[in-house]
């Protein structure tokens, strides 16, 4: 895969320094402007404060990029052109059509692996959607295919979390709790889903990544789940009620396919008076900081 690295990312990679890959679909589609730009800046600042280099992945004018300038990030957040939502299956089309867009977890995993950058932070991964129809995010297959560590707050709350965990298990993707033994429910304060394994410090998480990627050479990524900050986490019962109402509205309006998740998330913002937006920004920044601490510890292992 042809990827253009920024000078800063290129230099850090050549020196074996700590780098944290960041996805950009959350900037281009996941959050409304100006919250999207606030979240992007908070993530980059959190990474730098921990001593690592942030590397935002996106497609800009048909070129897959790893490491963006402040102006390019702003263009993703509020640019005048159509901004694609680029999954791994859309990378080639985006390149051919010289598109500009944000990369999802699946596409970002692919780009990070191509660049040899194993530590990646995001908000929530995709998974198995709720309902009887089989609707599964490409993120799951990407996690099974591209090695590294994805630091996240579990899967998005609008998904079927038990089935998502089962799918990850079937694909051989290890799921670790960061200081917890329960799978996070993204915005919510609890899920009730127990995790068998955990890493309580960045150093232990880095050792797990080293074992999975370097010593064993396994193809799957590790999903490291970080609970949402307690001061912004929503009550699970309240969130479930709001989600049921949003799903009913989506059915009435005939919303299907890729439009379902952003529709539901926007309705949750309305139902909670914006508290889901506040939680999203806070958990993104926290995940970026945890990922940076892990990247620093992993760089020590590799160079020590």
PyMOL commands that set and color helices and strands:
alter all, ss='L'
color gray80, all
select helices_A, chain A and resi 7-14+25-30+35-49+70-78+88-96+105-115+138-145+161-170+202-215+236-253+259-271+275-303
alter helices_A, ss='H'
color red, helices_A
select strands_A, chain A and resi 4-5+19-22+53-60+63-66+83-86+100-103+119-121+148-152+175-178+197-199+221-225
alter strands_A, ss='S'
color yellow, strands_A
deselect
rebuild
show_as cartoon
